[in-house]
Amino acid sequence: MRVVSRFAACAAVALLIAACGGKPGAQAPAAAPGPPLRAMVVKPVQTAAEWRLDGTVEAIDHATVAAQTSGRVAAIYYDVGSYVPAGAVIIRLRATEQHAALLQAKAALLAASARASEAQTRYRRIRDMFDRQVLPKADLDRATAERDAAAAQLSAARAAVASAQEGVAYTEVRAPYAGVVTERLVQVGETVAPGTALMSGVSLQHLRVAVSIPQSVVDAVRGNMQAAIYANGQRIEATHMTVFPVASAPSNTFRAWLDLPENIRGVDPGMLVRVGLVIGRRERLLVPASAIVRRSAVTAVYLVGQDGWTSLQQVRLGEPYEDGFEVLSGLRSGDRVALDPLAAMRRLGPLGPGVDAAQ
């Protein structure tokens, strides 16, 4: 009787163990609490295949400002490295002679205006007398010549005033465009003449990247005419591309210019940058920048399981591309990546089935 009871008890324990998965104390994994995490399914994306090489940033607009009138340098308002707004006065010359010439020209204009007015009045009077046949034709001709001469002198006096005003304006040397001063060529107190170089600068509004393309890929580059610049963690699409039709000797490479968007930030003239020239198409695994977690030397993403639990997965990233980064290793096609790392961190746990995926 005791043997039968013991057998029945053992059978009951065996059934209980089988119901729990074969191990005493084992439980089915619970679903993660809260609403489903927003996630994306990683899939290969057709993107441009790029040929990478180095390029140098150049300023499209660069110039040396020269004096347009003679004088002594009275003040210098900007130095090397200074940012100069467009139209700002950068150097001022002593303008005593120019102001004196302007006063003289204005006085001559007043005199010419008075003579022209007098000549016009006399012409009208003589014309009226000639019409009444009081004076001969010779007097009318003389009055007409005097009127025309006075009008010509008035025009010359006005031109002299404009020239004198321009001379005064030349004593204030202004920046032709907004940019940065790269070289100052004069000192305060120096006497300059027309044509004397004063200051050099470059514009930061319009920049381009100069590259040398190997002849082995130049045909593929010309077939696509697309390129991007990689600098300071950002990817910048070139707005226009120019490939020279003649190779440079002795390197047998083709010079190319890649125009950058206006007023681009984080790129300065003289910088060495990476350039990606489009030569075809290829598949890449991309993840958004917002889904990436960086902890010291570790770069990772949160993988979302089927029941909403997450796990941290270390990845190796390539260059930034479009709206995210290319994943070189650590992920496979079909993996679900959390789009909100902060929310995913609160769901760390065992992987299981069921989560909404944002494609």
Summary of the structure (lengths in Angstrom):
residues: 359
radius of gyration: 40.9
end to end distance: 65.6
largest distance: 167.0
contacts: 1044
relative contact order: 0.19
helix: 29%
strand: 38%
